[in-house]
Every structure is written in structure tokens, then in C-alpha cells.
Amino acid sequence: MRISLTGQESKVVFDPLLRILHAWNALAIVGLILTAWLADLFEHGSKEATVWLVHTYIGYALICGLVGRLVWGMVGPRYARFSDLLHIDQWRETWRTWRWPKPIRYGHDPMASLAFIALYALLAVQAGLGLALAAIEQNIGPLTPVLGDATAWKDFFNEPHEAIYSAVLVFIAAHLSMMVWHHLKRKPVAQAMVSGIQYLNHGGQ
């Protein structure tokens, strides 16, 4: 642990595997967004099917990353575990007082944790919907024996898939905005998932 001249403590909090999984999942999500945009651009063209196939394979990569994060959240070090995302006392206090809690410990921010938990839940549902659509539209994937070519079910799975897609876009916009806000406040946050180092005002634990 180090203490800077500004009174901030810093130490390596996030382990290398957690940071790799974070980058893997982030890149997969970006890839899924880009291929969805490209598929709309090439709609009804000769390249549309190819783009959707790439989209599906990137979806498989995201599922692998989410499974990896799930496992590491159960067996990884302290700050990688899902228990570090649970801040029930702080959430209750915020609900009672409507005051944003200040970080007093290393690890995941109490309020940001709520967004992360919601995102993981949405991505898990999105993965299932994506597998269903891959079976229906492309006749590939583990759900093909059940839903292969079942076009009558396409809208049933596609509509929530698109709704969650929009919700993920909102999360990304909010996430990036908060990182910029912290940067303007001279609070080094964005680098934590690159170097693993987290900064905290003197007195954090």
C-alpha cells in the first residue's frame, strides 16, 4: 500500500484474471453491438447472413466470459468475489437518506455494484435469448434440437433481445459518463481495470 502526497492510498486490488475477464466481456459486447449495426446496414444483402453468423460466434465468446466471471466470482480472491458486490447496509442507508455513499473501502463501489449486478443478470438473459434466436434463425447452437427453424417463436425471443440490447447501450453510456466525471474530479478510476490499482482517500480498508 502506498500513500500519495494528496493523501490518497493506493494498492493493487483487482487481480489479473479479473481484469482479463473484464476486458474479454467488454470487447465481446462491443463486437456484438458493431455486428448488430452492420447487420442492419447490410439488411437483405448478401453479407447479412455472414454478419449475423459472426455476431453469434461473438455471443458464444461472451457466454464463455460470463461463465468465467461466474466461476471467478465464487472462487477468486476477495475483490473478485460476488460478495464484494453486495453492499446491503449502504443500499439501505441510501434508500433511507437519498444520499450517495462515499467509498470508504477498496473494491467495488456500493452504488455501481447495483448496476453491475443488474448488467450481469441482463447479459445472462440476453445470452439465453441469443441462443434461442441462433437456433431459430440460423439452425445452429445447443438449442437447435428444441427450437431449430421454429420461426413462429422468433418475435417471442427477438423483442426482449432488442429491449435488453437497448438497456445495455444505456448502461455503457452511463458507465463511460461516470468515468469521465471521475476523471474531471481528478479521481483516478478508469485505470483500475487496466493496472489493478485502486485509489482511496486516506483511511480506507
Protein Blocks (a to p, Z undefined) as FASTA:
>chain_A
ZZdfkopacddfbdfklmmmmmmmmmmmmmmmmmmmmmmmmgoiaklmmmmmmmmmmmmm
mmmmmmmmmmmmmmmcfklpmklmpcfklmmmmmmnopacddfbecjdfklmmmmmmmmm
mmmmmmmmmmmmmmmmnopajklmmmgoplklmmmmmmmmmmmmmmmmmmmmmmmmmmmm
mmmnopafklmmmnopacddehiZZ
